[in-house]
Amino acid sequence: MIYLLGIDKGTSVIKAVVFDPSGAARGVAQERVAVLRPRPDWHEEDPEESWAACCRVIRAALDHAGIGGDAITAIGIAGHMGGAWITGANGTPVRNAICWPDGRAQAQLLALRDAQALTEIFAIGGNGLMPGVTALLLGWLTAHEPHLHERAAHVLCAKDYLRFRLTGAVATEPSDVSFVPGDIDGRGFSHRILELCGAGAWLGAIPPVFPSSDIAGAVTELAARQSGLCAGTPVIHGLGDACANAIGVGAVAPGAAMTVLGTSCLNGLVLDHASREPEGVGFLFAMPDDLYLRILPNTSGTIVLDWYLDRFGGPTCADGTHDYAKMERLAASVPPGAGGVILLPYVNTSGVLAPVFDTLARGSFFGLSTHTTEPHMLRAVYESLCFATRDCFAAMAVPPSSVTLTGGGAQSAYWAQMFADVCGVPIEVRGVGESGALGVALLAGVATGVWSSIADATAHMAPEVTRYEPHAETAALYDGWFRLYQDLRRIYLGFSRRREALVPPASSRIAA
């Protein structure tokens, strides 16, 4: 029997999944990622701990599958994009990793906007900037940790660091380079963008770029002892998580649309050319087979629900975990529109990147009154991500005829139906629990001859597909609520700069 291992290094969770050739998950393990916040708006990880967690979930997935490491044919790794995982010449991290939700480079981003440099950067890279992209973080490090680059040999992304620990190979691939951002047409780094972002001192530390599906190397003896894998097992270069999810749900042809309802909410359309429409916002990622993934993201995805529950509580099970089934029943107990309560879901410190660009944007509840109850608030949280998704797809050059919903939130039938009703198009949820891990596992299978091509690999998958059709009456009601949502978004974002000017500096908040 052939088994493929897919590793998905997420922002919140790291997963390892063992797949058979039918795409069925035979062994699954996951672990929460330990996030470090040494200052407000910072988001870091201890690379050594992240590697240790990766090894633990690999061992657990193999145990769950009832196989040994020698049964794995090939390995693929997906990971959240952006950030900076910096190592010295011997591979030892020179500081904590910085991850994409980090907001420390906000001032650098605003300075580029004021200097009218964002248009040039978008023209080269096809990507709008956010504080947590690699180029801006390297510029921040140049200014605030000026001697760090002297000790640094390599700047990697999350999945590249884990692959380095598995194989010793220092490299990256086009999808992750897209979010540095790089030269999207050339599918490589852009020295001009790095220089514009103040990161010119780091040019010597950027890794070589290879095709995503190429074999990067093999599991080393040391990594085998740490992870339970077999030394010599081939590992491909892998993919950024958005592109991995697209392949995992079979979105591998131009025109396919998908929404990844994870920590962030990525609304993507597969293209056969590097389209920048709409100009100045969103992302454009290089996919294998000369395809591209145009994404208009809501950087606040399920993090909105996590934030609400962490701060205000919600129904829990006997073991103290969140009772999502009861939450959905509470939310369903009030009608569409949540009793007049609308949430602008911009709680991520990255702000809003699409369909408009405002990194100073923050979330807001509208319509609260003495009649507002917990069910109203919960429903408004669920609805907010549906409104934000429709807002993004409405701005794309080609409207989708249907959308494949994936990510952790797609497991909720209640939420999937709400997406269909709010967006007014059918929503399809494929029976692929771990689409990011599956995407890179399929790519690893192509690299090792299990399948002849990505299209061949996805054609062999036969997951159950659940289709949610919009309910005409509910969809009509949501049309009005969506128009109000858009008006509120335009009005509230007009106050972003005034709000930011009144917020005390981070140092004052720490002292307080």
Stockholm file with secondary structure:
# STOCKHOLM 1.0

chainA/1-512         MIYLLGIDKGTSVIKAVVFDPSGAARGVAQERVAVLRPRPDWHEEDPEESWAACCRVIRAALDHAGIGGDAITAIGIAGHMGGAWITGANGTPVRNAICWPDGRAQAQLLALRDAQALTEIFAIGGNGLMPGVTALLLGWLTAHEPHLHERAAHVLCAKDYLRFRLTGAVATEPSDVSFVPGDIDGRGFSHRILELCGAGAWLGAIPPVFPSSDIAGAVTELAARQSGLCAGTPVIHGLGDACANAIGVGAVAPGAAMTVLGTSCLNGLVLDHASREPEGVGFLFAMPDDLYLRILPNTSGTIVLDWYLDRFGGPTCADGTHDYAKMERLAASVPPGAGGVILLPYVNTSGVLAPVFDTLARGSFFGLSTHTTEPHMLRAVYESLCFATRDCFAAMAVPPSSVTLTGGGAQSAYWAQMFADVCGVPIEVRGVGESGALGVALLAGVATGVWSSIADATAHMAPEVTRYEPHAETAALYDGWFRLYQDLRRIYLGFSRRREALVPPASSRIAA
#=GR chainA/1-512 SS CCEEEEEEECSSEEEEEEECTTSCEEEEEEEECCCBCSSTTCCEECHHHHHHHHHHHHHHHHHHHTCCBTTEEEEEEEECCSSBEEECTTSCBSSCEECTTCCTTHHHHHHHHHTTCHHHHHHHHSCCCCTTSHHHHHHHHHHHSTTHHHHCCEEECHHHHHHHHHHCCCCBCHHHHHTSCCBTTTTBCCHHHHHHTTCGGGGGGCCCBCCTTSEEEECCHHHHHHHSBCTTCEEECCEEHHHHHHHHTTCCSTTCEEEEESSSEEEEEEESSCCCCSTTSSEEEEETTTEEEEEEEESCSTHHHHHHHHHHCCCBCTTSSBCHHHHHHHHHTSCTTGGGCEEECCCSTTCBCSSSCBTTCCCEEESCCTTCCHHHHHHHHHHHHHHHHHHHHHTSSSCCSCEEEESGGGGCHHHHHHHHHHHTSCEEEESCTTHHHHHHHHHHHHHTTSSSSHHHHHHTCCCCEEEECCCHHHHHHHHHHHHHHHHHHHHHHTTHHHHHHHSCCHHHHHHC
#=GC SS_cons         CCEEEEEEECSSEEEEEEECTTSCEEEEEEEECCCBCSSTTCCEECHHHHHHHHHHHHHHHHHHHTCCBTTEEEEEEEECCSSBEEECTTSCBSSCEECTTCCTTHHHHHHHHHTTCHHHHHHHHSCCCCTTSHHHHHHHHHHHSTTHHHHCCEEECHHHHHHHHHHCCCCBCHHHHHTSCCBTTTTBCCHHHHHHTTCGGGGGGCCCBCCTTSEEEECCHHHHHHHSBCTTCEEECCEEHHHHHHHHTTCCSTTCEEEEESSSEEEEEEESSCCCCSTTSSEEEEETTTEEEEEEEESCSTHHHHHHHHHHCCCBCTTSSBCHHHHHHHHHTSCTTGGGCEEECCCSTTCBCSSSCBTTCCCEEESCCTTCCHHHHHHHHHHHHHHHHHHHHHTSSSCCSCEEEESGGGGCHHHHHHHHHHHTSCEEEESCTTHHHHHHHHHHHHHTTSSSSHHHHHHTCCCCEEEECCCHHHHHHHHHHHHHHHHHHHHHHTTHHHHHHHSCCHHHHHHC
//
